Amino acid sequence: MAPVVADIALDEKDTFVVARLNNDENGETIRKYLVRGQPIYLVFQDGKIVGRFGGAMPKDQFVQKILSALNIEGN
């Protein structure tokens, strides 16, 4: 999924921000957000989690999940 996420970060840079977190260096954050498995994707809006999903999926489905969590109409 890493190449897909990187593509989305570039394609959607004017719509939302994609950030990556290193689990080994951020144990406290991992515990705070109850991350149990990988990959996990958390969608934040105004500092709060508005979406949470995991697993591999096609790029368009991934973007739709993010847009839906942010209540933004898809293309």
mmCIF file of the N, C-alpha and C atoms, coordinates in Angstrom:
data_MODEL
# 
_entry.id   MODEL 
# 
loop_
_atom_site.group_PDB 
_atom_site.id 
_atom_site.type_symbol 
_atom_site.label_atom_id 
_atom_site.label_alt_id 
_atom_site.label_comp_id 
_atom_site.label_asym_id 
_atom_site.label_entity_id 
_atom_site.label_seq_id 
_atom_site.pdbx_PDB_ins_code 
_atom_site.Cartn_x 
_atom_site.Cartn_y 
_atom_site.Cartn_z 
_atom_site.occupancy 
_atom_site.B_iso_or_equiv 
_atom_site.pdbx_formal_charge 
_atom_site.auth_seq_id 
_atom_site.auth_comp_id 
_atom_site.auth_asym_id 
_atom_site.auth_atom_id 
_atom_site.pdbx_PDB_model_num 
ATOM 1   N N  . MET A 1 1  ? 0.816   -1.204 0.000  1.00 0.00 ? 1  MET A N  1 
ATOM 2   C CA . MET A 1 1  ? 0.000   0.000  0.000  1.00 0.00 ? 1  MET A CA 1 
ATOM 3   C C  . MET A 1 1  ? 0.855   1.263  0.000  1.00 0.00 ? 1  MET A C  1 
ATOM 4   N N  . ALA A 1 2  ? 2.111   1.173  0.375  1.00 0.00 ? 2  ALA A N  1 
ATOM 5   C CA . ALA A 1 2  ? 2.951   2.372  0.466  1.00 0.00 ? 2  ALA A CA 1 
ATOM 6   C C  . ALA A 1 2  ? 2.991   3.168  -0.842 1.00 0.00 ? 2  ALA A C  1 
ATOM 7   N N  . PRO A 1 3  ? 3.171   2.518  -2.007 1.00 0.00 ? 3  PRO A N  1 
ATOM 8   C CA . PRO A 1 3  ? 3.169   3.299  -3.251 1.00 0.00 ? 3  PRO A CA 1 
ATOM 9   C C  . PRO A 1 3  ? 1.809   3.955  -3.529 1.00 0.00 ? 3  PRO A C  1 
ATOM 10  N N  . VAL A 1 4  ? 0.729   3.269  -3.190 1.00 0.00 ? 4  VAL A N  1 
ATOM 11  C CA . VAL A 1 4  ? -0.613  3.828  -3.394 1.00 0.00 ? 4  VAL A CA 1 
ATOM 12  C C  . VAL A 1 4  ? -0.811  5.042  -2.498 1.00 0.00 ? 4  VAL A C  1 
ATOM 13  N N  . VAL A 1 5  ? -0.411  4.937  -1.243 1.00 0.00 ? 5  VAL A N  1 
ATOM 14  C CA . VAL A 1 5  ? -0.549  6.054  -0.307 1.00 0.00 ? 5  VAL A CA 1 
ATOM 15  C C  . VAL A 1 5  ? 0.300   7.237  -0.775 1.00 0.00 ? 5  VAL A C  1 
ATOM 16  N N  . ALA A 1 6  ? 1.501   6.971  -1.252 1.00 0.00 ? 6  ALA A N  1 
ATOM 17  C CA . ALA A 1 6  ? 2.367   8.043  -1.768 1.00 0.00 ? 6  ALA A CA 1 
ATOM 18  C C  . ALA A 1 6  ? 1.715   8.735  -2.968 1.00 0.00 ? 6  ALA A C  1 
ATOM 19  N N  . ASP A 1 7  ? 1.113   7.960  -3.871 1.00 0.00 ? 7  ASP A N  1 
ATOM 20  C CA . ASP A 1 7  ? 0.403   8.544  -5.015 1.00 0.00 ? 7  ASP A CA 1 
ATOM 21  C C  . ASP A 1 7  ? -0.756  9.417  -4.561 1.00 0.00 ? 7  ASP A C  1 
ATOM 22  N N  . ILE A 1 8  ? -1.517  8.925  -3.599 1.00 0.00 ? 8  ILE A N  1 
ATOM 23  C CA . ILE A 1 8  ? -2.658  9.677  -3.087 1.00 0.00 ? 8  ILE A CA 1 
ATOM 24  C C  . ILE A 1 8  ? -2.194  10.979 -2.451 1.00 0.00 ? 8  ILE A C  1 
ATOM 25  N N  . ALA A 1 9  ? -1.104  10.930 -1.714 1.00 0.00 ? 9  ALA A N  1 
ATOM 26  C CA . ALA A 1 9  ? -0.569  12.144 -1.070 1.00 0.00 ? 9  ALA A CA 1 
ATOM 27  C C  . ALA A 1 9  ? -0.285  13.220 -2.114 1.00 0.00 ? 9  ALA A C  1 
ATOM 28  N N  . LEU A 1 10 ? 0.261   12.819 -3.249 1.00 0.00 ? 10 LEU A N  1 
ATOM 29  C CA . LEU A 1 10 ? 0.534   13.791 -4.317 1.00 0.00 ? 10 LEU A CA 1 
ATOM 30  C C  . LEU A 1 10 ? -0.734  14.219 -5.037 1.00 0.00 ? 10 LEU A C  1 
ATOM 31  N N  . ASP A 1 11 ? -1.557  13.255 -5.399 1.00 0.00 ? 11 ASP A N  1 
ATOM 32  C CA . ASP A 1 11 ? -2.773  13.546 -6.164 1.00 0.00 ? 11 ASP A CA 1 
ATOM 33  C C  . ASP A 1 11 ? -3.764  14.411 -5.394 1.00 0.00 ? 11 ASP A C  1 
ATOM 34  N N  . GLU A 1 12 ? -3.841  14.223 -4.102 1.00 0.00 ? 12 GLU A N  1 
ATOM 35  C CA . GLU A 1 12 ? -4.867  14.884 -3.283 1.00 0.00 ? 12 GLU A CA 1 
ATOM 36  C C  . GLU A 1 12 ? -4.301  15.986 -2.386 1.00 0.00 ? 12 GLU A C  1 
ATOM 37  N N  . LYS A 1 13 ? -3.095  16.470 -2.688 1.00 0.00 ? 13 LYS A N  1 
ATOM 38  C CA . LYS A 1 13 ? -2.419  17.428 -1.807 1.00 0.00 ? 13 LYS A CA 1 
ATOM 39  C C  . LYS A 1 13 ? -3.214  18.709 -1.576 1.00 0.00 ? 13 LYS A C  1 
ATOM 40  N N  . ASP A 1 14 ? -4.106  19.058 -2.478 1.00 0.00 ? 14 ASP A N  1 
ATOM 41  C CA . ASP A 1 14 ? -4.930  20.257 -2.298 1.00 0.00 ? 14 ASP A CA 1 
ATOM 42  C C  . ASP A 1 14 ? -6.229  19.970 -1.544 1.00 0.00 ? 14 ASP A C  1 
ATOM 43  N N  . THR A 1 15 ? -6.485  18.684 -1.259 1.00 0.00 ? 15 THR A N  1 
ATOM 44  C CA . THR A 1 15 ? -7.726  18.293 -0.591 1.00 0.00 ? 15 THR A CA 1 
ATOM 45  C C  . THR A 1 15 ? -7.491  17.882 0.857  1.00 0.00 ? 15 THR A C  1 
ATOM 46  N N  . PHE A 1 16 ? -6.443  17.075 1.092  1.00 0.00 ? 16 PHE A N  1 
ATOM 47  C CA . PHE A 1 16 ? -6.114  16.634 2.445  1.00 0.00 ? 16 PHE A CA 1 
ATOM 48  C C  . PHE A 1 16 ? -4.626  16.311 2.531  1.00 0.00 ? 16 PHE A C  1 
ATOM 49  N N  . VAL A 1 17 ? -4.130  16.190 3.754  1.00 0.00 ? 17 VAL A N  1 
ATOM 50  C CA . VAL A 1 17 ? -2.722  15.901 4.012  1.00 0.00 ? 17 VAL A CA 1 
ATOM 51  C C  . VAL A 1 17 ? -2.572  14.443 4.400  1.00 0.00 ? 17 VAL A C  1 
ATOM 52  N N  . VAL A 1 18 ? -1.571  13.779 3.849  1.00 0.00 ? 18 VAL A N  1 
ATOM 53  C CA . VAL A 1 18 ? -1.251  12.402 4.207  1.00 0.00 ? 18 VAL A CA 1 
ATOM 54  C C  . VAL A 1 18 ? 0.046   12.434 5.010  1.00 0.00 ? 18 VAL A C  1 
ATOM 55  N N  . ALA A 1 19 ? 0.034   11.812 6.168  1.00 0.00 ? 19 ALA A N  1 
ATOM 56  C CA . ALA A 1 19 ? 1.234   11.741 7.007  1.00 0.00 ? 19 ALA A CA 1 
ATOM 57  C C  . ALA A 1 19 ? 1.495   10.285 7.367  1.00 0.00 ? 19 ALA A C  1 
ATOM 58  N N  . ARG A 1 20 ? 2.755   9.992  7.608  1.00 0.00 ? 20 ARG A N  1 
ATOM 59  C CA . ARG A 1 20 ? 3.154   8.623  7.947  1.00 0.00 ? 20 ARG A CA 1 
ATOM 60  C C  . ARG A 1 20 ? 3.814   8.650  9.319  1.00 0.00 ? 20 ARG A C  1 
ATOM 61  N N  . LEU A 1 21 ? 3.599   7.600  10.094 1.00 0.00 ? 21 LEU A N  1 
ATOM 62  C CA . LEU A 1 21 ? 4.139   7.522  11.444 1.00 0.00 ? 21 LEU A CA 1 
ATOM 63  C C  . LEU A 1 21 ? 4.958   6.249  11.584 1.00 0.00 ? 21 LEU A C  1 
ATOM 64  N N  . ASN A 1 22 ? 6.170   6.368  12.087 1.00 0.00 ? 22 ASN A N  1 
ATOM 65  C CA . ASN A 1 22 ? 7.029   5.219  12.335 1.00 0.00 ? 22 ASN A CA 1 
ATOM 66  C C  . ASN A 1 22 ? 6.639   4.615  13.681 1.00 0.00 ? 22 ASN A C  1 
ATOM 67  N N  . ASN A 1 23 ? 6.133   3.387  13.648 1.00 0.00 ? 23 ASN A N  1 
ATOM 68  C CA . ASN A 1 23 ? 5.668   2.722  14.871 1.00 0.00 ? 23 ASN A CA 1 
ATOM 69  C C  . ASN A 1 23 ? 6.768   2.570  15.906 1.00 0.00 ? 23 ASN A C  1 
ATOM 70  N N  . ASP A 1 24 ? 7.972   2.228  15.466 1.00 0.00 ? 24 ASP A N  1 
ATOM 71  C CA . ASP A 1 24 ? 9.078   1.988  16.390 1.00 0.00 ? 24 ASP A CA 1 
ATOM 72  C C  . ASP A 1 24 ? 9.493   3.249  17.143 1.00 0.00 ? 24 ASP A C  1 
ATOM 73  N N  . GLU A 1 25 ? 9.308   4.395  16.537 1.00 0.00 ? 25 GLU A N  1 
ATOM 74  C CA . GLU A 1 25 ? 9.719   5.658  17.151 1.00 0.00 ? 25 GLU A CA 1 
ATOM 75  C C  . GLU A 1 25 ? 8.584   6.388  17.854 1.00 0.00 ? 25 GLU A C  1 
ATOM 76  N N  . ASN A 1 26 ? 7.366   5.859  17.772 1.00 0.00 ? 26 ASN A N  1 
ATOM 77  C CA . ASN A 1 26 ? 6.199   6.578  18.289 1.00 0.00 ? 26 ASN A CA 1 
ATOM 78  C C  . ASN A 1 26 ? 5.259   5.676  19.078 1.00 0.00 ? 26 ASN A C  1 
ATOM 79  N N  . GLY A 1 27 ? 5.838   4.887  19.979 1.00 0.00 ? 27 GLY A N  1 
ATOM 80  C CA . GLY A 1 27 ? 5.040   3.943  20.762 1.00 0.00 ? 27 GLY A CA 1 
ATOM 81  C C  . GLY A 1 27 ? 3.925   4.583  21.548 1.00 0.00 ? 27 GLY A C  1 
ATOM 82  N N  . GLU A 1 28 ? 4.170   5.747  22.102 1.00 0.00 ? 28 GLU A N  1 
ATOM 83  C CA . GLU A 1 28 ? 3.138   6.429  22.902 1.00 0.00 ? 28 GLU A CA 1 
ATOM 84  C C  . GLU A 1 28 ? 1.937   6.803  22.033 1.00 0.00 ? 28 GLU A C  1 
ATOM 85  N N  . THR A 1 29 ? 2.214   7.289  20.848 1.00 0.00 ? 29 THR A N  1 
ATOM 86  C CA . THR A 1 29 ? 1.123   7.652  19.926 1.00 0.00 ? 29 THR A CA 1 
ATOM 87  C C  . THR A 1 29 ? 0.357   6.415  19.485 1.00 0.00 ? 29 THR A C  1 
ATOM 88  N N  . ILE A 1 30 ? 1.061   5.339  19.221 1.00 0.00 ? 30 ILE A N  1 
ATOM 89  C CA . ILE A 1 30 ? 0.432   4.072  18.823 1.00 0.00 ? 30 ILE A CA 1 
ATOM 90  C C  . ILE A 1 30 ? -0.524  3.601  19.924 1.00 0.00 ? 30 ILE A C  1 
ATOM 91  N N  . ARG A 1 31 ? -0.077  3.670  21.163 1.00 0.00 ? 31 ARG A N  1 
ATOM 92  C CA . ARG A 1 31 ? -0.943  3.274  22.293 1.00 0.00 ? 31 ARG A CA 1 
ATOM 93  C C  . ARG A 1 31 ? -2.121  4.229  22.449 1.00 0.00 ? 31 ARG A C  1 
ATOM 94  N N  . LYS A 1 32 ? -1.871  5.521  22.304 1.00 0.00 ? 32 LYS A N  1 
ATOM 95  C CA . LYS A 1 32 ? -2.930  6.523  22.465 1.00 0.00 ? 32 LYS A CA 1 
ATOM 96  C C  . LYS A 1 32 ? -4.103  6.262  21.524 1.00 0.00 ? 32 LYS A C  1 
ATOM 97  N N  . TYR A 1 33 ? -3.794  5.873  20.281 1.00 0.00 ? 33 TYR A N  1 
ATOM 98  C CA . TYR A 1 33 ? -4.844  5.664  19.289 1.00 0.00 ? 33 TYR A CA 1 
ATOM 99  C C  . TYR A 1 33 ? -5.222  4.196  19.123 1.00 0.00 ? 33 TYR A C  1 
ATOM 100 N N  . LEU A 1 34 ? -4.798  3.373  20.070 1.00 0.00 ? 34 LEU A N  1 
ATOM 101 C CA . LEU A 1 34 ? -5.190  1.963  20.135 1.00 0.00 ? 34 LEU A CA 1 
ATOM 102 C C  . LEU A 1 34 ? -4.916  1.209  18.836 1.00 0.00 ? 34 LEU A C  1 
ATOM 103 N N  . VAL A 1 35 ? -3.749  1.436  18.272 1.00 0.00 ? 35 VAL A N  1 
ATOM 104 C CA . VAL A 1 35 ? -3.357  0.739  17.054 1.00 0.00 ? 35 VAL A CA 1 
ATOM 105 C C  . VAL A 1 35 ? -2.934  -0.670 17.429 1.00 0.00 ? 35 VAL A C  1 
ATOM 106 N N  . ARG A 1 36 ? -3.589  -1.657 16.858 1.00 0.00 ? 36 ARG A N  1 
ATOM 107 C CA . ARG A 1 36 ? -3.308  -3.058 17.167 1.00 0.00 ? 36 ARG A CA 1 
ATOM 108 C C  . ARG A 1 36 ? -2.700  -3.807 15.991 1.00 0.00 ? 36 ARG A C  1 
ATOM 109 N N  . GLY A 1 37 ? -3.112  -3.457 14.791 1.00 0.00 ? 37 GLY A N  1 
ATOM 110 C CA . GLY A 1 37 ? -2.630  -4.150 13.603 1.00 0.00 ? 37 GLY A CA 1 
ATOM 111 C C  . GLY A 1 37 ? -2.133  -3.162 12.562 1.00 0.00 ? 37 GLY A C  1 
ATOM 112 N N  . GLN A 1 38 ? -1.480  -3.702 11.572 1.00 0.00 ? 38 GLN A N  1 
ATOM 113 C CA . GLN A 1 38 ? -0.940  -2.853 10.517 1.00 0.00 ? 38 GLN A CA 1 
ATOM 114 C C  . GLN A 1 38 ? -1.251  -3.472 9.167  1.00 0.00 ? 38 GLN A C  1 
ATOM 115 N N  . PRO A 1 39 ? -1.498  -2.740 8.132  1.00 0.00 ? 39 PRO A N  1 
ATOM 116 C CA . PRO A 1 39 ? -1.554  -1.288 8.146  1.00 0.00 ? 39 PRO A CA 1 
ATOM 117 C C  . PRO A 1 39 ? -2.887  -0.799 8.700  1.00 0.00 ? 39 PRO A C  1 
ATOM 118 N N  . ILE A 1 40 ? -2.837  0.339  9.343  1.00 0.00 ? 40 ILE A N  1 
ATOM 119 C CA . ILE A 1 40 ? -4.038  1.011  9.848  1.00 0.00 ? 40 ILE A CA 1 
ATOM 120 C C  . ILE A 1 40 ? -3.982  2.454  9.385  1.00 0.00 ? 40 ILE A C  1 
ATOM 121 N N  . TYR A 1 41 ? -5.083  2.970  8.994  1.00 0.00 ? 41 TYR A N  1 
ATOM 122 C CA . TYR A 1 41 ? -5.166  4.343  8.510  1.00 0.00 ? 41 TYR A CA 1 
ATOM 123 C C  . TYR A 1 41 ? -6.166  5.092  9.371  1.00 0.00 ? 41 TYR A C  1 
ATOM 124 N N  . LEU A 1 42 ? -5.720  6.196  9.934  1.00 0.00 ? 42 LEU A N  1 
ATOM 125 C CA . LEU A 1 42 ? -6.574  7.027  10.759 1.00 0.00 ? 42 LEU A CA 1 
ATOM 126 C C  . LEU A 1 42 ? -6.809  8.337  10.024 1.00 0.00 ? 42 LEU A C  1 
ATOM 127 N N  . VAL A 1 43 ? -8.039  8.800  9.998  1.00 0.00 ? 43 VAL A N  1 
ATOM 128 C CA . VAL A 1 43 ? -8.384  10.059 9.343  1.00 0.00 ? 43 VAL A CA 1 
ATOM 129 C C  . VAL A 1 43 ? -8.738  11.052 10.440 1.00 0.00 ? 43 VAL A C  1 
ATOM 130 N N  . PHE A 1 44 ? -8.013  12.156 10.471 1.00 0.00 ? 44 PHE A N  1 
ATOM 131 C CA . PHE A 1 44 ? -8.226  13.202 11.475 1.00 0.00 ? 44 PHE A CA 1 
ATOM 132 C C  . PHE A 1 44 ? -8.837  14.434 10.839 1.00 0.00 ? 44 PHE A C  1 
ATOM 133 N N  . GLN A 1 45 ? -9.702  15.078 11.611 1.00 0.00 ? 45 GLN A N  1 
ATOM 134 C CA . GLN A 1 45 ? -10.247 16.367 11.215 1.00 0.00 ? 45 GLN A CA 1 
ATOM 135 C C  . GLN A 1 45 ? -10.380 17.195 12.485 1.00 0.00 ? 45 GLN A C  1 
ATOM 136 N N  . ASP A 1 46 ? -9.774  18.364 12.480 1.00 0.00 ? 46 ASP A N  1 
ATOM 137 C CA . ASP A 1 46 ? -9.775  19.237 13.655 1.00 0.00 ? 46 ASP A CA 1 
ATOM 138 C C  . ASP A 1 46 ? -9.253  18.518 14.894 1.00 0.00 ? 46 ASP A C  1 
ATOM 139 N N  . GLY A 1 47 ? -8.246  17.683 14.720 1.00 0.00 ? 47 GLY A N  1 
ATOM 140 C CA . GLY A 1 47 ? -7.588  17.004 15.828 1.00 0.00 ? 47 GLY A CA 1 
ATOM 141 C C  . GLY A 1 47 ? -8.304  15.774 16.362 1.00 0.00 ? 47 GLY A C  1 
ATOM 142 N N  . LYS A 1 48 ? -9.405  15.383 15.740 1.00 0.00 ? 48 LYS A N  1 
ATOM 143 C CA . LYS A 1 48 ? -10.168 14.217 16.199 1.00 0.00 ? 48 LYS A CA 1 
ATOM 144 C C  . LYS A 1 48 ? -10.225 13.167 15.098 1.00 0.00 ? 48 LYS A C  1 
ATOM 145 N N  . ILE A 1 49 ? -10.248 11.904 15.506 1.00 0.00 ? 49 ILE A N  1 
ATOM 146 C CA . ILE A 1 49 ? -10.382 10.816 14.536 1.00 0.00 ? 49 ILE A CA 1 
ATOM 147 C C  . ILE A 1 49 ? -11.805 10.785 13.998 1.00 0.00 ? 49 ILE A C  1 
ATOM 148 N N  . VAL A 1 50 ? -11.927 10.877 12.679 1.00 0.00 ? 50 VAL A N  1 
ATOM 149 C CA . VAL A 1 50 ? -13.240 10.807 12.033 1.00 0.00 ? 50 VAL A CA 1 
ATOM 150 C C  . VAL A 1 50 ? -13.367 9.566  11.148 1.00 0.00 ? 50 VAL A C  1 
ATOM 151 N N  . GLY A 1 51 ? -12.270 8.842  10.992 1.00 0.00 ? 51 GLY A N  1 
ATOM 152 C CA . GLY A 1 51 ? -12.284 7.623  10.200 1.00 0.00 ? 51 GLY A CA 1 
ATOM 153 C C  . GLY A 1 51 ? -11.131 6.726  10.593 1.00 0.00 ? 51 GLY A C  1 
ATOM 154 N N  . ARG A 1 52 ? -11.355 5.431  10.466 1.00 0.00 ? 52 ARG A N  1 
ATOM 155 C CA . ARG A 1 52 ? -10.338 4.437  10.815 1.00 0.00 ? 52 ARG A CA 1 
ATOM 156 C C  . ARG A 1 52 ? -10.599 3.206  9.960  1.00 0.00 ? 52 ARG A C  1 
ATOM 157 N N  . PHE A 1 53 ? -9.587  2.795  9.199  1.00 0.00 ? 53 PHE A N  1 
ATOM 158 C CA . PHE A 1 53 ? -9.740  1.602  8.383  1.00 0.00 ? 53 PHE A CA 1 
ATOM 159 C C  . PHE A 1 53 ? -8.379  0.976  8.142  1.00 0.00 ? 53 PHE A C  1 
ATOM 160 N N  . GLY A 1 54 ? -8.376  -0.248 7.699  1.00 0.00 ? 54 GLY A N  1 
ATOM 161 C CA . GLY A 1 54 ? -7.124  -0.951 7.483  1.00 0.00 ? 54 GLY A CA 1 
ATOM 162 C C  . GLY A 1 54 ? -7.211  -1.874 6.290  1.00 0.00 ? 54 GLY A C  1 
ATOM 163 N N  . GLY A 1 55 ? -6.074  -2.456 5.968  1.00 0.00 ? 55 GLY A N  1 
ATOM 164 C CA . GLY A 1 55 ? -6.018  -3.428 4.887  1.00 0.00 ? 55 GLY A CA 1 
ATOM 165 C C  . GLY A 1 55 ? -5.706  -2.816 3.544  1.00 0.00 ? 55 GLY A C  1 
ATOM 166 N N  . ALA A 1 56 ? -5.430  -3.700 2.610  1.00 0.00 ? 56 ALA A N  1 
ATOM 167 C CA . ALA A 1 56 ? -5.127  -3.280 1.246  1.00 0.00 ? 56 ALA A CA 1 
ATOM 168 C C  . ALA A 1 56 ? -6.418  -3.080 0.471  1.00 0.00 ? 56 ALA A C  1 
ATOM 169 N N  . MET A 1 57 ? -6.396  -2.096 -0.438 1.00 0.00 ? 57 MET A N  1 
ATOM 170 C CA . MET A 1 57 ? -7.567  -1.818 -1.263 1.00 0.00 ? 57 MET A CA 1 
ATOM 171 C C  . MET A 1 57 ? -7.132  -1.012 -2.483 1.00 0.00 ? 57 MET A C  1 
ATOM 172 N N  . PRO A 1 58 ? -7.956  -0.966 -3.503 1.00 0.00 ? 58 PRO A N  1 
ATOM 173 C CA . PRO A 1 58 ? -7.636  -0.152 -4.673 1.00 0.00 ? 58 PRO A CA 1 
ATOM 174 C C  . PRO A 1 58 ? -7.560  1.329  -4.308 1.00 0.00 ? 58 PRO A C  1 
ATOM 175 N N  . LYS A 1 59 ? -6.767  2.056  -5.064 1.00 0.00 ? 59 LYS A N  1 
ATOM 176 C CA . LYS A 1 59 ? -6.549  3.482  -4.807 1.00 0.00 ? 59 LYS A CA 1 
ATOM 177 C C  . LYS A 1 59 ? -7.852  4.273  -4.731 1.00 0.00 ? 59 LYS A C  1 
ATOM 178 N N  . ASP A 1 60 ? -8.761  4.062  -5.681 1.00 0.00 ? 60 ASP A N  1 
ATOM 179 C CA . ASP A 1 60 ? -10.003 4.835  -5.691 1.00 0.00 ? 60 ASP A CA 1 
ATOM 180 C C  . ASP A 1 60 ? -10.864 4.550  -4.462 1.00 0.00 ? 60 ASP A C  1 
ATOM 181 N N  . GLN A 1 61 ? -10.868 3.325  -4.002 1.00 0.00 ? 61 GLN A N  1 
ATOM 182 C CA . GLN A 1 61 ? -11.620 2.977  -2.794 1.00 0.00 ? 61 GLN A CA 1 
ATOM 183 C C  . GLN A 1 61 ? -10.984 3.636  -1.564 1.00 0.00 ? 61 GLN A C  1 
ATOM 184 N N  . PHE A 1 62 ? -9.665  3.648  -1.510 1.00 0.00 ? 62 PHE A N  1 
ATOM 185 C CA . PHE A 1 62 ? -8.930  4.275  -0.409 1.00 0.00 ? 62 PHE A CA 1 
ATOM 186 C C  . PHE A 1 62 ? -9.275  5.762  -0.321 1.00 0.00 ? 62 PHE A C  1 
ATOM 187 N N  . VAL A 1 63 ? -9.220  6.448  -1.457 1.00 0.00 ? 63 VAL A N  1 
ATOM 188 C CA . VAL A 1 63 ? -9.540  7.878  -1.492 1.00 0.00 ? 63 VAL A CA 1 
ATOM 189 C C  . VAL A 1 63 ? -10.986 8.105  -1.070 1.00 0.00 ? 63 VAL A C  1 
ATOM 190 N N  . GLN A 1 64 ? -11.903 7.280  -1.558 1.00 0.00 ? 64 GLN A N  1 
ATOM 191 C CA . GLN A 1 64 ? -13.314 7.436  -1.194 1.00 0.00 ? 64 GLN A CA 1 
ATOM 192 C C  . GLN A 1 64 ? -13.533 7.282  0.310  1.00 0.00 ? 64 GLN A C  1 
ATOM 193 N N  . LYS A 1 65 ? -12.830 6.355  0.944  1.00 0.00 ? 65 LYS A N  1 
ATOM 194 C CA . LYS A 1 65 ? -12.952 6.179  2.390  1.00 0.00 ? 65 LYS A CA 1 
ATOM 195 C C  . LYS A 1 65 ? -12.501 7.440  3.126  1.00 0.00 ? 65 LYS A C  1 
ATOM 196 N N  . ILE A 1 66 ? -11.408 8.039  2.670  1.00 0.00 ? 66 ILE A N  1 
ATOM 197 C CA . ILE A 1 66 ? -10.924 9.270  3.288  1.00 0.00 ? 66 ILE A CA 1 
ATOM 198 C C  . ILE A 1 66 ? -11.908 10.402 3.078  1.00 0.00 ? 66 ILE A C  1 
ATOM 199 N N  . LEU A 1 67 ? -12.332 10.596 1.853  1.00 0.00 ? 67 LEU A N  1 
ATOM 200 C CA . LEU A 1 67 ? -13.278 11.676 1.539  1.00 0.00 ? 67 LEU A CA 1 
ATOM 201 C C  . LEU A 1 67 ? -14.579 11.508 2.312  1.00 0.00 ? 67 LEU A C  1 
ATOM 202 N N  . SER A 1 68 ? -15.059 10.287 2.417  1.00 0.00 ? 68 SER A N  1 
ATOM 203 C CA . SER A 1 68 ? -16.285 10.010 3.161  1.00 0.00 ? 68 SER A CA 1 
ATOM 204 C C  . SER A 1 68 ? -16.111 10.370 4.637  1.00 0.00 ? 68 SER A C  1 
ATOM 205 N N  . ALA A 1 69 ? -14.976 9.992  5.214  1.00 0.00 ? 69 ALA A N  1 
ATOM 206 C CA . ALA A 1 69 ? -14.708 10.300 6.623  1.00 0.00 ? 69 ALA A CA 1 
ATOM 207 C C  . ALA A 1 69 ? -14.661 11.807 6.857  1.00 0.00 ? 69 ALA A C  1 
ATOM 208 N N  . LEU A 1 70 ? -14.159 12.536 5.854  1.00 0.00 ? 70 LEU A N  1 
ATOM 209 C CA . LEU A 1 70 ? -14.055 13.995 5.967  1.00 0.00 ? 70 LEU A CA 1 
ATOM 210 C C  . LEU A 1 70 ? -15.313 14.715 5.494  1.00 0.00 ? 70 LEU A C  1 
ATOM 211 N N  . ASN A 1 71 ? -16.324 13.957 5.067  1.00 0.00 ? 71 ASN A N  1 
ATOM 212 C CA . ASN A 1 71 ? -17.564 14.517 4.529  1.00 0.00 ? 71 ASN A CA 1 
ATOM 213 C C  . ASN A 1 71 ? -17.306 15.430 3.349  1.00 0.00 ? 71 ASN A C  1 
ATOM 214 N N  . ILE A 1 72 ? -16.444 14.963 2.436  1.00 0.00 ? 72 ILE A N  1 
ATOM 215 C CA . ILE A 1 72 ? -16.136 15.689 1.212  1.00 0.00 ? 72 ILE A CA 1 
ATOM 216 C C  . ILE A 1 72 ? -16.662 14.862 0.050  1.00 0.00 ? 72 ILE A C  1 
ATOM 217 N N  . GLU A 1 73 ? -17.316 15.508 -0.896 1.00 0.00 ? 73 GLU A N  1 
ATOM 218 C CA . GLU A 1 73 ? -17.818 14.803 -2.086 1.00 0.00 ? 73 GLU A CA 1 
ATOM 219 C C  . GLU A 1 73 ? -16.664 14.295 -2.918 1.00 0.00 ? 73 GLU A C  1 
ATOM 220 N N  . GLY A 1 74 ? -16.771 13.053 -3.401 1.00 0.00 ? 74 GLY A N  1 
ATOM 221 C CA . GLY A 1 74 ? -15.751 12.473 -4.274 1.00 0.00 ? 74 GLY A CA 1 
ATOM 222 C C  . GLY A 1 74 ? -15.846 12.987 -5.680 1.00 0.00 ? 74 GLY A C  1 
ATOM 223 N N  . ASN A 1 75 ? -14.820 12.670 -6.463 1.00 0.00 ? 75 ASN A N  1 
ATOM 224 C CA . ASN A 1 75 ? -14.794 13.117 -7.866 1.00 0.00 ? 75 ASN A CA 1 
ATOM 225 C C  . ASN A 1 75 ? -15.731 12.295 -8.717 1.00 0.00 ? 75 ASN A C  1 
# 
